[in-house]
Amino acid sequence: MLRIEKKGRGGKTVTVIELRGADEKRARELGKMLKRSCGAGGTTKGAVIELQGDRRHDARELLAGEGVNVRGG
């Protein structure tokens, strides 16, 4: 699931990607690839990837290229 959040983040926009059925190692690999490709900071917590800024479009394209089906956003 792909969404953006602002609430509770000091007004800053964060793109949140929840990977269902993915293990933590795969999520870390995808998070690293997304941060490098988007030129954005972020973090990975379990199977949830957070990217700084509104990166929905970029994330959707990059994850589709990796064979990950993304809903939402």
N, C-alpha and C positions, 0 to 999 in steps of 0.2 A: 504494500500500500504506500502511496506517495502523497505527501501533503506538505503544506507550509504552516508554520506556527509563529506567532508573535507574542502571545500571552505568556507572561511569566519570564520573558527574556529581555526585559528592559527596552521593549519596542523594536528590537532587532529581529529581522526575518531569518528563519532557519528552515531549510528543507529537510523533512524527515522521511526516511525510507524504511519501512518495516518489511523485512524479508521473511516470509512465511515458509517454513520447512527448510530453511538454510541453517547450517551449523555456524558456530561462532568464527571458525577459521575462514570459511568462505565469505562471511560478512566482512571480516577484516580485510581480505584480499580485494573485495569489491569496493570497500570504503577507500582504501589506499588508491585504487585506480581512479575512482571518481574524483577524489580530492586533487590528484595530479592533473587529470584531464580538464577539470573545471577551473583549476587555478584558485581553489578556495580552501579554507581551513575547515576543520570539522573533527568529528569523533565517531567511534563505533562502540556501542554498548550492547553486548550480546548480539542479537540479530537485527539491531536497529542502527542505521547509519544516519548521522546528522551532518549536513553541510551548511556552512555559513552562506546566507543570502538566498535569493529565490533562484534555484537551479533546477526547477522542475523539468523544463524542456530538455536541457542538456543531460540530466540524469536519466530521463526516459529513453532518449536515443542511445546513450552509452550502455544502459542495462539491456536494451533490446539487442544490441550488438553482441552482448555476452550471453544471450539466450534466456534472460530473466524476464518473465512476464510481470508487468507492473500495472496495478489498478489505481484509480484515483487521480487526484491532482488536476 
